Amino acid sequence: MIPATTDMDTPHSAAPCVATIGFFDGVHRGHKFLIKSVIDRAAELGLQSAVVTFDTHPRLVLNKEFQPRLLTTSEEKRRLIAATGVNRCEMLHFDGQMASLSAYDFMKDVLRGRLNVRRLITGYDNRFGHNRAEGFDDYVRYGRELGIEVERAEAFVLNGVNVSSSVVRSFLSAGEVDMAAMCLGYHYRLGGTVVGGYHEGRKLGFPTANIDVADKLKLVPEAGVYAVKVSIGDSHELHDGMMNIGTRPTFDGTETTLEVNIFNFSGDLYGRDVCVTFYRRLREERKFSSVNKLVDQLCRDRAEAERILAG
């Protein structure tokens, strides 16, 4: 377990380190590319490596009406950062006090004074400090005064695209979960609790678990039918299945629901926590002229999902 700090008011006597800073939503392949450069540089200099991140999206503090669509919860982010092999994950509490710090004060009081950062590697487009008013040249100048050498990492480019959290969100919002997975380096996941539903799937021979997403700020992919794998509770066993995200138009539904049909599973899931991993979108959600036509399509959906998940 990598150590972490969550309280900027707690004295911190940290070992000197090479660090990078950012929100790191999703901890995608671009983030991992940046973190690897930190780990490599730290090894060259004989220092520890560190990732400095935040528990709350900065825009949520600055604008209470902003509704972020997050790729990872704080705990998911912490686990993904730990998996990179970095020595330290410093997850700072972001609040009004933190938001008011200029880039200079943040570098002086937090990076140098508290976390003992000796070299800072920034992302190619990263800006920090009050109103993000300053840029890379300013960080270099402040660093010279504070004893922090600052360098800028290159962008991670995949098929001509600079991989970013925004790009991943765009893919998920379009239902392109396979493209999102290419950028993330893993398949996107949603966790939640199974709650009571409409029981229409059971009548059709496709019983579904209706999922209440645990973190309301997490991004839900575009409406449609998806090939997925499902874990239940703390078990690491993955069950094949298919999920529908949408309003159930064949039954004249109006509320968006997330319903997963787990193949060859007959247990009681009500009240259980589940995690759904998305592999591919099978089709858009649509209204069928009859229940029988819906059932025929669900049979085809299952066959396609089984083919995809077997690969």
N, C-alpha and C positions, 0 to 999 in steps of 0.2 A: 504494500500500500504506500503510495507516495504521499508525503506530508502536504498539508494544505492549511492556509490561514483564511479565516472568514471575517476577521474583525480588525479594521485598520487602526483601532485605538489600542490594541494590545502590543506591548513592546516585542520586537522581533530581532533576535540576534542570529541572522542567517549567514551561511557560508557565502563567500563571493561567487557570483554566478554570471553566466551568459543567459539572457532572457529574451523572450518576445512577448508582445502584449496584444490582446484583442478579445472580442467576445467569443469567437471560435464556435459559433452556432453550427452544429452538425459535425464538427471536427472532420471535414471532408479531405479529399486528397490534396487540395491546395494547402490546407492547414498542416497536414502531415508532412508535406514537402518543406514548409517553413520550419516546423518543429525539428525535423531531421537536420536542417542546416544549423539550428541552435545546438543540438546534441553534438554534431560534428565539430563545430567551432569550440564548444566547451571542452571536448576531448583534446583538441589541439592546444588549448591554453591551460589545461589542468584545472579547470573550474567546474562547478556544478552547472547543470542545465535546468532552466525553469521556464514555465509557461505562466504568464500573469493574465488572469481573466476575471470575469465578474459574474455574480450570481443573478443579476437582473439586467435585462436589456436596457442600456442607457437611455434610449428614446422613450421607454416606458416611464422613467423617472422624470424626464424633461417635459413629456406631454402625456398627461394622465388619460387622454382620450385615445392615444395610440394603442392599437391592438396588434402586437407582433405575432407573426405566424412562425413559431419556433420549430426547428428541426430536432432539437434535443432538449430534454430537461437538464437541470443543473447536475443531477446525479448521473445521467447518461453521459453528459459532457465530461464529467470527472473521470468516469470509467474509460472513455475513449482516449482521453489525454494520457491516462496512466498506461494504456496499452502501447503508446508510442515509445515507452522506455525512458522518458524524460525523468530527471531526478525529482523535480518539485512541481506541483501544481498549486499556484497561489491564487485561490478564488476569493477575490475581494468583494466585500459588500458594497454595492453601488447605490448611493442615496444622494440627497441634495448636497450634502457636504462634499462628497466625492466629485459630484458634477460641477461644483463651483471652483475646483482647483484648476489653475492654468496649467499648461503643459510643463512649464518650468517648475512650478511648485509640486506637481505630481512627480516629476523626475527627481526633484531634490528630496522631498519628504517621504515618498513612498518607494520609488525604485531604488534610489541610492541610500537614503536614510534607513528605511525599514527592511528592504529586501536585499540590499547589498549587491545590486546589479552593477557589474563592471563593464559589460558590453551588451548593448541592446540591438537586436536585429528586428527591424520593423517589416511588416508586410509591404508589398509593392504599392498598395494604395491606402495604407493604414494612417489614420490621423487620430490624435487623442488630445485631451485637455479641454477646458471650458469653451463651449461652442465650436470645438474643433477648428479654432481660428488659426492655428499654427501648422506648419508643415515640416517636411523632412529636414530642410536646411536649418530651420530653427532648432530642431532636436539635436542636430550635429553641433550647433553653436552652444547650446545649453550643456550638452554632454562634455564638451571640452572644459567648461568651467567646473562641472560637478565630478569629473573623473569617470565618466561613462563614454566609452567609444560607441558610436552609433553607425550602423550600416543598414542598407536596404536590401532585402532579398528580392530575387526575381519572381515573377508570376509563374504559377504552375499552369501550363497550357496543355489542354487535351483536345485533340482534333480541331485546333485553331481557336478554341474558346478558353479564356481565362477562368478557371474554375473558382467559383465563389458561392457563398451561401445563397445569394440572390438567384444565381443560375439554377441551383438545386431547387429552390422554391418554385421557380418558373416551370421546371419540368414536372414537379409534383402537382402543381396547380393545373397542368394540362393533362394529368393522368399518365405521364410518361415516367412511370416508376422505374423502368429498366434503365433509362437514361440517367435518372437521378442516382441510381445505384452505381453507375459507371463513375460519376463525379464523387460520390461519397466514399466509394471503396467498400461499401457494404450495402445490404438491402435496408430500405427505410422501414421503421417500426413504429407502431402505435400500441400503447398499453391502456388498459381500462378494466372496468368491472362489468360482469354480465348482469344485466337487469331484465326485468319483465318486458316482453314485447307483444306483438300482435298474434303470434302463433299461426300465422298463415302458412309459413314455410313447412311446418310440421304436417299440416293438412295436405300439402302437395308432395310430401315424401322427401322434402329437403329441410329438415329442422335447422333453425338458425339460432345463434346466440346473439342477442342484442347488446351492443357494447356501449357503455358510458365512458368516454375517454377521460383518463385520470387527470391530465393536464390540459385545461381548456385553452391554453395558449399554443398548444402544438398544432402544426399544420395538418389538416385532413386532406388527402388527395382529392382530385376532381371526382365528381360523381361517376359511377360506373361499376362494372363487375371486374374483380381482380382475382388472379391466382395468388394464393397466400399460403404461408405456413403459420401454425399457431402453437404457442407454448402455454401451458396452464400452470398457474401458481409459480412455485419455485422450480418446477421441473424443467430440465433442459431438453426434454423430448419434444420434437417438432412434429405436428400433425398436419398433413396436407388438407387444404380446404379452398373455398372460394368465398369472397366477400362482396356484398353489395353495399355501395354507398349511394344514398339517394332518398327519394320521397315515396317509393313504391307506387309509381303512377298507375299500374294495372289495377290497384286497389284504391285509387283516388286518394292516396296519402298526400299530406301537406308538409309534414315535418321530416327533416333529414335524419335518417337513421343509419347506423353502421351495423350490419348483420352478417355474421360469418357462419357458413355451413362447413362443419368439420367432417371430412370424409371418414366413414367407418368408425364413428364415435357415437356412443349411446349414453354416456354418463350425464349426471346432473351438474350443470355449470352455474346455476343461479347463485349470485353472490361471490363467485370465484373471480380472481384476477387472471387476465389473459394478456398475452402480447402477440400482436399480429404483425407478421413480416411480409411486405409486399414484393412480389416477383414480376408480375406483368399485368397490364390492363387487358382484359379479354374483349370488352365492348363497352359502349355507352349504355346508360340506363335508358330504357324506352318502355312505352305503354303498349301492351299486347291486346289484341281484340278479344281474346278469350283466355281463360285460365289454362286450358289445354295447350294452347300455343306457347304460353309462358313455360309450362312444364317441359315441353319439347325442347325449348331453348335452354332451359336449365340443364337438361341432360347433355346437350351439346357443350355447354359451358364447362360442365364437370369433366367431360372427356378431354377437352382442350386443356383445362387446368392440370389434370393428371399427367398429360403429355409434357407440359412445360415443367412441372415440378419434378418429374422423373429425370429430366435432363440435368 
